[in-house]
Amino acid sequence: MQKLVLIRHGESTWNQENRFTGWEDVDLSEKGYEQARQAGKILNKNGYNFDAGFTSYLKRSIKTLHFILEELDHLWIPVEKSWRLNERFYGALQGLNKDETIAKYGAEQVLKWRRDPNEHPPAVTKDDPRYPGHDLRYKDLTERELPLTENLGETMDRVLPFWNERIVRALRRNQKVIVVAHGNSLRSLIKYIDHLSDEEVTNLEIPTATPWVYELDEGLNRIRHYYLE
């Protein structure tokens, strides 16, 4: 049996302000920093250690992993960052207050934008400052890889190659792995590992900075999963 730990980043400043974040590189809130350290304490209390870490290109995720590893005295382990683990790209919703967006478009439409695997939020244009093609960290991505908007299905399409090529490879070497990412990149992984339907993944809530543990068999199929608290 092998264990895999997935963690959504701690609360960000835009989580605190109830804003759509997506690929906007906002920092952790003070509560988020505390949550990250607490996640490390929980893992330490339960005897966890790791050989490899994976995270996104966004600082709220990077810093959460850093503070977790600091609590475990594991800052020395290799950490691989990838844009493929970024949050879903919310297009023109990024930066908008969620309650104000609901008031304008209705709760049902906003829920579809947020959770429906096939629903696209309104797109940005390439001259919009939110378009990732303006950001140095994405300079090596092709135009096809740079999103104007993204649904959950498209998020899965970029997350799963990284899962199969990088994370699975580490697990098959019997490495103990921690992945710190975002609500929708983790939702993509959980949908794949747990074979969730579109309806089930739409209703899946992932709390911030709470370790989600998978126990996997030799074929990396789920035996069971649970939160550590």
N, C-alpha and C positions, 0 to 999 in steps of 0.2 A: 504493500500500500504506500502511496505517496500523497503528500499534502501540497496544495497550492493555496496561497493567500492572495485575495483580491481586496483592495481598499480604495474607496472613493476619497478624493482629497478632502481636507478639512474645509470648513466654511470659508468662502471667499468674501471679499468686500462687496461684490455684486450679488452673491447669495444673500448677504445681510440686507442689501438694498432692494432685493426681490427683482433683479434685472436679468434678462436673458444675456448669457455670457458667451457661449460658444468658443471661438478661437481667440477672443479678446484676452490679452494676457494680464489679468488682474491678480492682485496679491491675495494672500490669506488675510482674513480679519484676525483680530486678537483672539477671538474665540477659536478660529481655525488653527492658530498656532497651538493653543492649549489642547485642542482635539487631537492634533497630530502627535503631540508628546504623550497624551493619554493612550492613544492607540499603541505606541511603542511600549508603554508600561504594561498594557494588557498582554501584548505578545511576550514580553519578558517574563511576566508572572506565570504565563502558561508554558514557558520553556522553549519558545520558538527561536530558531536562528536560521540564517539564510546564506546561500552561496551566490545568488545573483538577484538583482533587482531590475525592473523594467518600469519606465514611466514615459510621459508625453514630453512635448516641447514647451509646455506651459508651466509657469512658475508656481502656481498653486498646487500642482501635482508634484513637481520636482521638490519643492520645499517640504511638502508633507512626507515624502519618502525620506528626505534628509533627516528630519527631526525624529522619525520612527527609527531610522538606523542609528542615530545618535543615542537614543534611549537604550538601544540594544548593544551599544559599543561595536557597531558593525559598519562604520563609515568606510571601512577599507574594502568592502566587497565591490565587485564591478557592477556598475549601473548603466544600462543602455537606454537612451532616450530615442523616441521616434514620434514623428508627426502622426503616424498611423494610430497612436493611442490618444490623440487629441480628442477633446469633446466634439460632439456633433457640431457642424458649422451651421449656425442658425440664421445665416443670411442677414436680411434687413431687420430682423427682430433683435439683433445683437445691440445691447445697450438700452433697450426699451424696458420700462417697468411692466411687470407681468399683469398687475391689477389694471393698469391703464390700458394695456393691450386687450384684456378681457372686456373692459368697458366699451372699447371701440369695435371689436370684432365678434364678441360673444364667447362664452366659456367653451362651448362645443367646438368651435373652430380652433381656438387656442389649444385645447387639449389634443386635437388632431395634429396641429403643427408640432406640438411637444412630443407626442408619443406614437402616433400612427406610423408604422414602419414604411408606409408608401406615400405619406403626405409631405410635400415640400413647403417650408416656410417661404415667404416672399424673398426673392433673390436680390443680392447686391449687384451693382454694375462694376465693371473693371476700373472705373475712375473713382469708385467709392473708397475712402481711406480704410474701410474695414476689409476690403478685398485682400486676401493673404499674399497675392503676388507682389504687394508693396513691401512685404516684410522680409528682411535679410535671411531669417532662419529657414525660409521656404524657397530660397533661390535655386535649389537643385531640383525642385519639383517641376514636372511637365505641366503644360497648360491644362491638360486633361485632369491632372491630379489636384489642381488648385480649384476649390469649390466656389461657386457663387451662392449656393444653397445646398442643403443635404437633408435627405430623409434617413430614417434609421437603417433602412436596407442598404443605402449607399455607405453609411458609416460601417456597417458590417463588412461590406465589400473591401474596405481598406484595413479594417482591424484583423480580419481572419487570416490574410496572408502573413501578417506579422506573428500572429499566434502560431501558425503552422511552421513558419520558417525559423523563428527565434525562440519563442517560449517553449514550444513542444520539444525543440532540440535540446534545450537546457533540462527539461524534465526527463527526457530519455537518457540523459547522462546522469540521472539520479541526483540532480542538483535541487536544493530547496529554494523555491522561487517565490518572490513577492512582486506583485504588480500593483502599482498605485496609478490610478487613472481617473476617469470622469464618469458621471452618471450614465451617459449614453455609450461610451466606448466599453464600459463594463457591462451595460445592458446587452450589448452586442455579443460579448463573450458568454454571458450567462445564457442567453437565448440559444446559442450554439451548443454549449456544453449540456444544458438541461433539456434541449429539444423543445423549447417553449413555442407555443402558437403565437400568432400575432396578437391575439387578444390577451394572452397571458403576459406577454412582454410589455404590452401597453399599460397594464396594471402593476407592473413591478416597481416597487419603490426601493431605492438604495440609499441608506442613511450615510451621512458624511463621516469619514474617519472611523468606521467600524469594521474590524477585520472579518471578512467573509472567507471561511475555510472550506475548500473542497478536499475530500478524501477520494483518491483516484486509484483504480486498479492498474494492473500492468499494461493494459491497453489504453490507459488514460481515460477510461470511462468513469463517470461519476458513481461512487458508492453512496456517498451522502454529502450534505453540506450544512453549514451552520454558522451563526455569528458567534464571535468571541466577545464577551462583555465583562 
